[in-house]
Amino acid sequence: MTKKYLSLLLIVILVFSLTACAGMRVDMPMELTIDGHTIVLGQTTMKDMTDLGYEVSLTAMPDTVSRDDKYVPFYYRLSKGAGNELFVTVYVPWGGSSDISAEAGLAPTEGIIRRVEVRTSTVEKVEAYYNGVAIKELTFETACEWGAKQDEEAYALTYEINAKDGLVKFASQSWQYEEFYVLTLQLSKKKFEQMQK
């Protein structure tokens, strides 16, 4: 009788452990390195980037903010000239007003990077690395080795990793091209908010 219960208990434990493993996400770094400087999502600020010599250009900002939002996103291009550019989304705490001019004033210095996009053509003149691999040498094969799955609904050939702390996306320029072109790292909203406490 005890063997029967012990066997049943082992089966239950095995089932729970298998379903737990199936829900686990890959632990991928939410950071990249450019010329020896590490950009850590949820930690690196725009001031950190301007201190490194990057010029800041606002590319977009929201028209409205939802009542449930804690942060306001702003979209920037950071540049040191051709061959040394990246695109970031920074978050600034929202004060609660429909007028976000105060947040817009803080974003170029105090905005915290939540998302970064690096294109192979815009890092030609720098040493840029993700997960120990030069961005210039990344391929879709590398992405698949790391566990990426193809997103067949994307606008371009795209592979994604739904990582433990966010999204890692590898894409071509469009469906006309088969070569890797852009790496995007985006910290999850939950992880970003945890890091701000």
BELFEN-V876155 format. One record per pair of residues at least 6 apart in sequence whose C-alpha atoms are under 6 Angstrom apart, sorted by the first residue. I is the first residue (numbers start at 1). J is the second residue. If there is no record, write none. Layout:
BEGIN
i:j
I:J
I:J
END
This chain:
BEGIN
i:j
25:163
25:164
26:163
26:164
27:163
27:164
28:163
30:41
31:39
31:40
31:41
32:38
32:39
32:129
32:130
33:128
33:129
34:127
34:128
35:126
35:127
41:113
41:114
42:113
42:114
42:192
44:112
44:113
45:110
45:111
45:112
45:113
46:108
46:109
46:110
46:111
47:109
54:78
54:79
54:80
55:78
55:79
56:78
57:76
57:77
58:75
58:76
59:75
59:76
60:75
61:74
70:93
70:94
71:91
71:92
71:93
71:94
72:91
72:92
72:94
73:90
73:91
74:89
74:90
75:88
75:89
76:87
76:88
77:86
77:87
78:85
78:86
79:85
83:122
83:123
83:124
83:125
84:122
84:123
84:125
85:122
86:117
86:118
87:116
87:117
88:115
88:116
89:113
89:114
89:115
90:111
90:112
90:113
90:114
91:111
91:112
92:111
114:186
114:187
115:185
115:186
116:184
116:185
117:183
117:184
118:182
118:183
119:181
119:182
120:136
120:181
128:134
128:135
129:135
139:180
148:159
148:160
148:161
149:159
149:160
150:158
150:159
151:158
151:159
156:172
156:174
156:175
157:171
157:172
157:175
158:170
158:171
159:169
159:170
160:168
160:169
161:167
161:168
165:187
165:188
166:186
166:187
166:188
167:185
167:186
168:184
168:185
169:183
169:184
170:182
170:183
171:180
171:181
171:182
172:179
172:180
172:181
173:181
END
